[in-house]
Structure formats: C-alpha cells, structure tokens
Amino acid sequence: MDESNALNGCTIGFIGGGNMAHAIITPLLMKKIILPERVIISAKTSKTRQHWQEVYGVRTVEHNTDVLVCDIIFLAIKPQCLNTAIKQAFEGTPDNKQRIFVSIAAGITLDTLRQKIALYGNLNTAKIIRTVPNMPLSVSEGITLYSRNEYVSEKEATPVVEMFSHIGIVQEIDESLMNVAGGLAGCGPAFGYVMIEALADGAVRHGLPRDLAMKFAAQVLVGAGKMVIKTEKHPGILKDEVCSAGGTTIAGVHQLEIGAVRASLINAIGAAVNRSKELGS
C-alpha cells in the first residue's frame, strides 16, 4: 500500500468506464496508489461492469446516482454525453455532500459544467476541476493539464493532482489555454502513433522486419522526447547535432521538408484545437 496522505481516505468515482477511465485508474490500482475498495465505476453495459469487477476488483454500478457518494467524481464521458450523464447522476438525489467533480470532456468549460450541475443538482457552488489528460497515462508517461474553478482551493485540488502525478506530469494552466492544450497533449499521442507507423513502414520498405521496425521506431520517439526534456535544448539544435554535412540524416530531413511534414503537424494541432472549440459551443 503506497497511498499518499493527500489521497488517504478519499473515495473515487467514475461516471463512465471507457478508455480514459482505464488510462487513469488502472495504473494507480496496479501500483496500489489507490485501493480497489475505494473506487466506484458506473457503466451502461453489464459487460463493462463485469470486466471492471473481475479484472480489477472495483465496485461497479449501473446508475450514475450511485457514484455521488464518492469524494472525487470523474466525469469520464464524451462531451456529447455530458448533459445526460449529469442529469441522470442527480435524479432524486439531494445534494448535501462536498464533492470535487473532475471533467475530462474536451472543450467543455468550467462555467458550462457549473451551470449543468447547478441545473440538475441544485448546487451553484460546485467544486469542479477541468482536465486534459492523455492516453499515455496508462503507462505512467502521461500529461495532465488542469484548471479549477473558484470554489476549489489549491489544498482541495491536492488529491487530484497527487493522483495524476503518479502517472505522468501535471500542470495547472489558465483555462483559456485548455483547447490548445487538448490539441497538443490530448491529441498529440495519436499524431505520434502516425509518425511511428510511417517510420516503421519506411524501414520495412527497405527490408527491415516489421517487428524490429516497429520497436525501433517507437523507441526513436521515446528517446528523442527524453533528449529534449533532459537536455533542455531546443529540438532544432538537437536535430542539427545529428545532421552531419552531406550525411544520411540531412538527406532524410530534406525529404521531410519536401513533404511538408512540419506544416502538416502544425495544421493537425490547429484542426484539433478548432474541433475542441466546436465541442464546447
């Protein structure tokens, strides 16, 4: 048992037991940061509930209302489902418990969340933290960016920050940056997977076995990322250090420029940011 003081005694609920719930809670359970008896997950399908019960030993429920007994409640659902999920959670439930709601719904602002909880839960001062987590949390290499509303003190946010700190880096940011953060931190891993696949395909095309190509391509991005973080050098400088005059690397970089890879990645972030704004409107 490695439960921190901040998390000591906290019960944690998830409305939604899908991929992001897995990414967040599974490594915490595996590391014994959180005990399964302190977790409640609501899910629509019996198959999902059975999976959580049998594999992880957590309590599962069918109705969102049953999660409201928890101290920290994750709204681990898609933006399109948020209104219905909150409405169902507060059906017939008098609100007299101080909880912290943690949303992972892309594009949905703190004020919109407060309005929905006020409408269905008769609670105008709900404590809400909005987050942008990403899938690599599942392997403890994630990013979680968060903003809190005025009803959540820094101390009250500590258990949530503590949770995420065990599975990646955590950073509080101004809410005005959340959509941009989602485009980079939230969507970026998918763009990285595309790059890994393409690098591996290039090596396979020239004779490297597929299993080796995939392993090497993935490690290339892991290593490059760690070099940027640990050396604190600009990636352009690190790139120049690898590109010797007339060598193999500069020949490849030239082809990337011809293919507008740099511009495509910039545009990919822009498209993700714009979609996040649309989801919140």
Secondary structure, DSSP 8 states (H G I E B T S, - for coil): ----TTTTT--EEEE--SHHHHHHHHHHHHTTSS-GGGEEEE-SSHHHHHHHHHHH--EEESSGGGGTTSSEEEE-S-GGGHHHHHHHHTTT----S--EEEE--TT--HHHHHHHHHHHH--TT-EEEEEEE-GGGGGT-EEEEEEE-TTS-HHHHHHHHHHHHTTEEEEE--GGGHHHHIIIIITHHHHHHHHHHHHHHHHHHTT--HHHHHHHHHHHHHHHHHHHHHH---HHHHHHHH--TT-HHHHHHHHHHHTTHHHHHHHHHHHHHHHHHHHH-
